[in-house]
Amino acid sequence: MDEQERRWRDEFPITRDLVYLNNCSLTPLPISGRERIDRFAREWTELGGRAWYDHWIGEYQALREDLAVVLGATADEVAIEPNVSAGLVGIASTLDYAKRPKVVVSDLDFPTDGHAFLAVKDRGARVEFVRSPDRVRMPLELFERAIDERTAAVCTGHVYFTTGWIQDVRALAEICHRRGAVLVVDAYQSIGAFPFDVHSSGIDYLVGGTLKWLMGGPGIAFLYARREVAEHARPSAVGWWGVMDPFAFDVEHLAYGTGARRFEYGTPAVAAIYAARAGLALLAKVSIATVRERHMLLSQRLVDGAIAQGWTVRCPRAAAERSAIVTLEHPEPQRVVDALRAKGVICDMRPGLVRLSPHYFNTIEEMDRALELLAPLRAMAATA
Ligand SMILES: Cc1ncc(COP(=O)(O)O)c(C=O)c1O
């Protein structure tokens, strides 16, 4: 372990005791996050409701700015959401399904990407699922074939949560726009994992959150809306923080806030804002380019080692094609996860898959430790 790695790991006390490889689900709380949550608690204790005006509203606006930086957006294009699902519900509520009933989603997508649109069936939406031929990638040609002049939107992932494969969202945006459809991207698994500029991608809506690569914990998510799209959007899922002037307390009129703000709901989880800003600050210090370099290095070690042991990997083999998500096929993944956990290696499972996801603070030695423990577990599967 070199000096740089030691410094990175000092920020995450969990690394002293455990090999933590579940970062695409939830990164552990960094020390700076804990200090910020303590600060929030102190302000609440000492100031009560005055803390809103002295600190919390300012923190809320600052979070919006921080999120804009990481997305390559401007602050007015970013709405703060309680979670990705809420953001998608807001977007689904804006679309006119009368002339364009179709919404295209892939079978590799996270459940909420489909559910948000299945739920507006009574408003005329009809969800069509495109199916991944190799269960790893979602080829653009299949989207292209499914999108027609009756398609309102495509909603799909930037990085697929069970395979780590990176979708070419820029090319997909072009296909959507040629046919007059909007592109909604679930970027929960990509933002913070590799450099990305939302403006040059051309996409219309993006949702993501701070739980994973942004290291900011649960309770905060975000929605980017392209300016031209946001200006015309009239969400029916609304909240009083999303109106032009919340502090006018006007119950009789609904005047949408400018830009993406119209997608915001009610009182936010302030402790989560504090933790989220710490995660974003830490990421800025490390740099997303460094994160990407480390992800490629560490995840490749896992992929190569697992293949050498005879595992069937579900994620792409080439690091350039995927994020730091490494998935291994197994009939009883929970048994593998439990066996690793008993030896101090933390990972996760999805149906039929063991999922390991290193972050920049992990080390090559930890990848080798995980591989050493994985070796006999594959055989356990075969004879179970
Ligand atoms: C791709 C993706 N979308 C969405 C979510 C979760 O969304 P929400 O914020 O609604 O819990 C996750 C993970 O939890 C995810 O991996």
PDBQT file of the ligand as one rigid body, heavy atoms in Angstrom, charges set to zero:
ROOT
HETATM    1  C1  LIG A 401     -29.563   2.306 -11.584  1.00  0.00    +0.000 C 
HETATM    2  C2  LIG A 401     -30.282   2.597 -10.300  1.00  0.00    +0.000 A 
HETATM    3  N1  LIG A 401     -31.384   3.358 -10.313  1.00  0.00    +0.000 NA
HETATM    4  C3  LIG A 401     -32.052   3.655  -9.187  1.00  0.00    +0.000 A 
HETATM    5  C4  LIG A 401     -31.625   3.170  -7.974  1.00  0.00    +0.000 A 
HETATM    6  C5  LIG A 401     -32.374   3.517  -6.709  1.00  0.00    +0.000 C 
HETATM    7  O1  LIG A 401     -33.276   4.544  -6.860  1.00  0.00    +0.000 OA
HETATM    8  P1  LIG A 401     -33.949   5.275  -5.610  1.00  0.00    +0.000 P 
HETATM    9  O2  LIG A 401     -33.163   6.502  -5.340  1.00  0.00    +0.000 OA
HETATM   10  O3  LIG A 401     -35.330   5.565  -6.034  1.00  0.00    +0.000 OA
HETATM   11  O4  LIG A 401     -33.915   4.316  -4.448  1.00  0.00    +0.000 OA
HETATM   12  C6  LIG A 401     -30.475   2.354  -7.917  1.00  0.00    +0.000 A 
HETATM   13  C7  LIG A 401     -29.913   1.775  -6.689  1.00  0.00    +0.000 C 
HETATM   14  O5  LIG A 401     -30.319   1.771  -5.604  1.00  0.00    +0.000 OA
HETATM   15  C8  LIG A 401     -29.802   2.068  -9.111  1.00  0.00    +0.000 A 
HETATM   16  O6  LIG A 401     -28.715   1.283  -9.109  1.00  0.00    +0.000 OA
ENDROOT
TORSDOF 0
